[in-house]
């Protein structure tokens, strides 16, 4: 899962990005509105964390521009806590609103919920045959036994599970698993897929040659 | 003191009206009273004359042309009472009906004494005065004088008792014979008028009681009073209605003013239909509301900004600490997290200090200066404090101070903020390789502090607002450099609190010049001492 954080306070940007990376997200950072809009348009994010009072372009303007073309979930994170500001933010196209100061755990939970809802997944656990994926604790069990996955492997599995019975292209996987700083080597995805197959069992993920991968229900 | 305008209006109005009515009523009453007395006097005089004339013995025609006064000629000659047929006056005679055949007025309640003419005055038609009749037996009875309320008493020189007549004549029966006096004497009393006619040896007293007339007068007075009172009541009721209508617009203004609360400060009093007299009031109130709205808006903007500025470092501290505690980390990570927290806490402390200083300055609670201090060491110290940061940023700092001390009556702790903030601000806006000059000089009784930088300058549209709180020309830059947006606001607030002013000149690409003028302390006598203290 890939998240864009648009925040002009450097310390806060760093902190949020770090905690989200530790959660296994691929995180891109933007320090002003213009950069944020550029990145939001250039990449396909699973969610965007947006501050409102940004240099060059305010969060509201960014949201208005973005909503013309993109439906990505947006969480507004701002120090402006007046009702009028919240209403304006939500009306401009935001999906959630969180005021500073905030608890990181709440931010993470809200982001999980946003991503889940965007994928049309009402529950926080996904059951695929004997496989159980807990989106909150980011753990996977098979017949009650905990599987040990790396964060990257978990993210890949979550991506396939949220789009189960659909073909997920290699481009999609690259876009959602790696942030802008990483060199996306093509065989990295193959390595992760083969590792997952080894840990889950061979019959879960099938390869559609030339198209991508699919997780069968 | 009555605190109701309407009531007071009505009271004044009522008082004036009452006074007018009272004056008018009194005038009418007094006039009626006088008329009544005059009429009574006239009646009594006429009656007395009538009696005098009717009792006078007939004389030569020329003699009685004179009327009542002719009796003065001599009591002896005119002493003979007699009956005269000649009319004395048309009205009187017609009413009184003199003569033996027709006595008694038309309104007489009691029949006047009826005495045949021949018996009354046997020799009255003779040319010469007849001998005086025996006063006891043969006194002439005069005819009933006109007027039904008249009583009379006639004293004959020979008789000891007067002849009386009239409805209440018995009251006169015991009356003393009037003392000698003028031929016609008029005595006015409250309830009666008496006329004494002397002449021809007779004293005629006509008594005109006024009780009935007075009763009528009192009735008249009462009706005037009643009329006046009802007029007063009607006008008071009408006046109440009118005054209520007059006061109504004030109530409307008050109601609108009451409705204008913090929630709807944008409302104004409707002046379209207002009376001319109330327009200034509404105008003043509306301008007050406008100012109130403006300052309220500024205040809520300031509160929102201050809250935003405080929440951001708070969010950093909270999230950084939460992140650090999320999982076991290396000592370096903890150290970095603590440093970030410390930096944010420091920022919050500086911000609250600034806010507190501004609040004090706004409310005029800056400490009163107790001594005069030299501005030079303060400025030099500020420059020295920031020298390291200037060096690190690659910006040159020049500091020029005059030879002689510049004494100000201010508090050094707060005054220090001005050069510090100005230099800090100049440093933030000057790129590497630039130059900041600080000049301190004396001009026209003021200490002038000029800070000039070769930085990016301020676009014209931002110039009017650079001293506003939390106003930033470039948000991104101040975020990185940690500016709160309060530095220049504090400079202005302090400069104004100490009786000075601050001014900004700038153009993009040409740098910025900030000028602060502070009034010098007037007495330079303790210069050396103060200088020493300050250093």
Interface residues (C-beta under 8 A of the other chain):
Chain A: X8 X9 X10 X11 X12 X15 X16 X18 X19 X22 X31 X32 X53 X54 X55 X56 X79 X80 X81 X82 X99 X100 X101 X102 X103 X104 X105 X107
Chain B: X304 X307 X308 X309 X311 X312 X314 X315 X316 X317 X318 X319 X320 X322 X323 X326 X327 X340 X343 X344 X474 X475 X476 X479 X480
